[in-house]
Amino acid sequence: MAASLAALTGLAAGCGADGSSTAVIPGQPGEPIHDSDHNILPAISGTVWVPPGTDFSSLAEWRKWLDTLFLAPSAYAEVPGAVRVQTETWVTLNWLSESDAADGKIDTPRAVSDGLGVERTDQNGEYRIISADTNDLDACRMYVSVGSPGKRKWTRAFVFDRTADLDSISEAVVRMVLRRLTEAPPVQLCDFSSQDLRDIYAVSKQIIDYDERNGGGVLAATIPDTNNNVFNVLNPDPRVRCLPAFHRGPGCL
């Protein structure tokens, strides 16, 4: 992370008339990041949440890059009972085009323009990505994913606020929106505004919160299984599918 911040110091903050550069001053996740001249730098931040007891290194595609995973419980977990990753975990910021998403899959994500879209989490599972592309969060459409660059991404989240947490709910929202693009009535990725995605996530979180606190049991022994469980709860639920923000999926009046 230090290398990326150092690179951005010269790129985003710039140099003074005497050739000196300004320093990046990180804030807490979700708070603005400033340079030493108090200019707000374009950035997003968030936390990576996972089921307790999971071990990314047991997944074949991650064995070469991820160290042993240590987990710390938190009362603020997005999925009730989830924990935050404490050791370094790659988070990547990419663009998703409308044409790529049209078939309900992400095949050719595009890197952010300044090449600064990859960072690692800290010991609290928190990340910060500083990129000029995040100046406009309403532009269609950026997303973050957890994984090593060039490898399969297990958990994703659309970017619609300065805070973009990654968990099983955010992954379910990405899957549901992608699937919705393949259904009638027709809808395109860029028809989903930031507010639409915000509303879909908020309702989804309420449903999972209630489900888990009443014995729903979506948490599983692995991250992929937990992601699948959350998706399978949310995807058929009319409280999500019939939201105006979801552009009223099939079967909605």
Secondary structure, DSSP 8 states (H G I E B T S, - for coil): -HHHHHHHIIIII-B-TTS-B--EE--STTS-EEETT--EE-EEEEEBEE-TT--GGGSGGGTTT-----EEE-TT-SSTT-EEE-S--EEEEEE--HHHHTTSS----EE-TTS--EEE--TTSEEEEE-GGGG-TTSTTEEEEES-TTS---EEEE--SSB--BSHHHHHHHHHHHHHTTSSS---GGGS-HHHHHHHHHHHHHHHHHHHHTT-----SSHHHHHHHHHHHHTT-HHHHT-GGGT--TT--
